[in-house]
Amino acid sequence: AQPALAAFLTARMGTAAMVRSPGRMREMLADSEKILLTLTEAADRDTLQSFHRRAKGVLEVRQNWSGCWERAESHFRESLQLQPTNSNALFFLGMVALQMGKPEDAVKFLRRSLLLDPDFRAGYVNLAIGYLRLGRHAEALKVSEAGSARHPDAPQPHYHVGIACYQLAIARVKTVQTDCCPSECLPESEANLYEELRQRSLAGFAQARSSDEGRRRGRARQTAEGVVVALEAPWLPEDDAMIEAMEESDGPPRVVELPLKVGWTWISYRM
């Protein structure tokens, strides 16, 4: 009696089996697509087909991580064409761009996604990363502060605040081209701003590292089998260097070159 609802519930139940049984998910998506053929309302068809495309893209990502974002892109683009105001489709296209080294495109998609869903934690986290990779640190700071306001327990925005404030502090010092202490060589207003940014940077890193998620992240260590565990944000050597630079208040701060893929990515697979 309600084929559109039946098609959606079948597809939704299929996505719930994604991790446990991807084969079962494919079967249920196929069953849902059969029901779609019976729908007469174009709006119902487009909405459900858009969901199907996102589900197939997410399955591609989760089952075939290496290089999978490029293969998943077509699914997400088709999803957006069918439903142009779907925030999830825009988010996934932003993640595709971010993973493929296209931060400008990522920012465009992620901004649109956040406008449609301003409470989405992953949107704030990854939009800030896009801005950091573009060197737009003031915008990264603004987005991260907004993310922290909505999700105070999320450590990623705090981490990005730490990076952005460090970069903005260093930029103040670079304007005078000197090796003296910022409190001595900067005008009073600039010196006060530098000190505020310095303190905010240290606080951001501290909150990220002291969080439960932060403590679970990979640090440099060797297992009993001799395997070295890769470093992850917020425990990168560059993070240590930025913290050390901001802790030094009596001399010129050290300039730290950020990694190309700066940022603590946090991905949501909601569809």
N, C-alpha and C positions, 0 to 999 in steps of 0.2 A: 504494500500500500504506500510505502515511503521509500522508493528505490534510492533516492539521493542520500537519505540517512543510512540506509543499509550499505551503500557503497562506501560512505565515509567511515562507518564503524568497522567495516571489514578491513579497510586500509589502515585505520588507526590501530587496530588489534595486531595487524601485521607488523607495523613499525615497533610495537612493544616487544616483538620477538627478535629484533635486529641483532642484538649481541649474542643471545642464546642460540638462535637458529635462523641465520640469514636466508637459508633455503626456504624455510617456512614463510618468512616475510615476502619473498618473491612470489610464492604461490598465492598468498592472500592479496597481494597487490594485483596479480593477474585476475583473481576472482572479482576484485573490486572493479577492474577495468571492464570486465564483461558486463557488470551491472550498469556501468557508465553508458554503454552503447544503447541502453533502453531509455535514457533520460531525454526528455523533450525540451526542457528549459536550458537555454544556452548558458545562463548565469550559473546554474548548478553544475553543468559540465565543466565550465572553465575553472570554477573554484576547486572542484575535486581533482581535475587534471593537474592544476597547479600544485596541489598537495602531493600528488603522485610524483611529479617531477622533483620536488624537493626531497621526497623520501628516497628516490633513486639516487639523487646526488649525494645525500648523506650516507647511504649504504656504500656507495663508491668510495667515499672518504674513509669510512670506518673499517672497511674490509681490505682496502688496498692503499695504505697510507703513503707509500713512496710514489711521488709523482701524481697522486690521485686527484689533487685539486684541479689540475688542468683538465682531466677527463670528466670531472664532475661539473665543470663550468657550464657545459651545454644544457644540462638538466636544470640548473638554477636560472639560466637565462630564459629557458622556455617557461619555467614557473613564473618568472616576472612578467613575461609577455602576456600570459594568461590572466595574471592578477597583479597589475602594475602598482598597487598600493600595499602589497604584502611585505611587511617589515622583515620577515624571516628570509624571504628570497633576496631582499636587498642586503641583509646581513651576510648571507652565504656568499654572495657575489663580492662583498667587501673582503671576506676572508680569502676567497680565491685570489683577488688582487694582491692582498697582503702577502700570501704565501708565495706568489709568483714574482715578488719583487717590484710591485707596481703601487707604491704607497699613495700616489696622487689619485689613482682610480679607487683605491680602498677608501680613502677619505670621503670621496663623493658618495659612494654607496652607503658607507656606515653613517654618515651624517643624515642621509635620507631615512635610513632605518630607525635612527634615534628620534627623528622628528615624528615618526609614526608610532613609536613605542618608547617614550622617554623614561621608562622604568627598567630598561633591559640592561642588566649588569655587563654582559659581554660586549654590548655596543659601546659603552663608555670605555671599557678596557682597551679594546682594539682600535677604536678611533684615536685614542691617545697615542697608541703605538704608531699609527700612521703619521700623526703629526711629529712625533719624535724622529721618525726616519726621514722626514722631510726637513728637519731642522727648525720646525715651527714650534719652539719650546713654550712660548707664552700661551699658544692655543692648546698645547698638550697639557699645560698646567690647569688651564680653565676647565677643560673637559674632565680631567682627573679629579679636580675639586668637586665638580658637579656629581661625578660618579661616587665619590666618598660620601657626599651629603645624602645620596639615596641609598647607598650600600656601605655603611660605615664599617662593617666587619670584613669587607673584601680587601685583601692585602694588595692586589695589583694596582689600584689607583694610588695608594700610598707610595708604592715603589716608583711609579711614574712621576709623582710629585717630587720625590727625591732626586730623580734624574733631571727633570725640567728645572727645578730650582737651582741645582748645581750649574747647569748650563747657563741659566740667566745670571747667576752670580758671577761666573767666569766672564761673561760678556761685559759686565760692568767694569771689571778690572782691565780688560783688553782695551778699553777706551782711553786709558792713560798711558799705555805702552811703557810700563815701568815694573821693576822688580821689588818695589817697596810693599810694605804692609797696606792692605786696602784702607784701614782706618786712618792711615797717615797720608796717603797719596790721593785719596778720593775726596771730592767736596763733601761736606757734612751730610747733605741729603742723600748723596750717592752711597756714602759709607754706611749710613743707616739702612738703606735699601739692601746693600750687600749683606749686612749682618742679619737682616730679616730673612733673606733668601738662604743664607748659610744655615741658620737655625731650622728653617722649614725643611731644607734638604736632609739634614741629619735626622729630624723627626720622622720624615717619610720613610727613609731607609730603616730606621729602628722599628717602626710599626710593621713594615713589611716582613722584616726578619723575625720578629717576635711572634708573628701570627702562627696559628696551627698549620696553615698551608705553607707558610714560609719555612717552618722548621722541618717539614716533610720533604722539601725540595732537595735535589741532589747537590751535595758539596763535593769537594775534591777528597776522595778516599779510595782505599784499595781493599777489595774483599779478600777473604781467605784464599780464594782461588787465583788471586793475583789480577783480577779484573778491576780496572780503574773506572769508577763511576763518573760520568760526565758532569761538569759543573752546570748549574742552572741559575737563572735569576731567582732570588736576589743575592746569590753567592758567587757571582762572577768576579774574576780578578779586577775588572773595571769598576765593579761596585765597591770593592775594598779600596781601590785607589781614590774614587770620588769621596768616600767617607773620610779617608785619611786627609784628603785635601781640605775638606770642609771642617775637620776637627782642628786644623792648624789656623789659629786666629792671629798669630804674631808675625806671619811672613807672607810672601806671595803664594797664592794657591796654585797647586799643580794642575796643569791642563791635561785632561784625560780624553783620549780618543775613544769614542763610543763604538761598539761592535756594529757591523752593518745591519744585523737583525736585532737591534736593540728593542727591549720590551719584554714584558712577562705576558705572553699570550694566554688567554682564557677563552676556550671555545664552548659554546652551548650548541647542542644538536637538536634543540627543539624545532619542530617543523610547522 
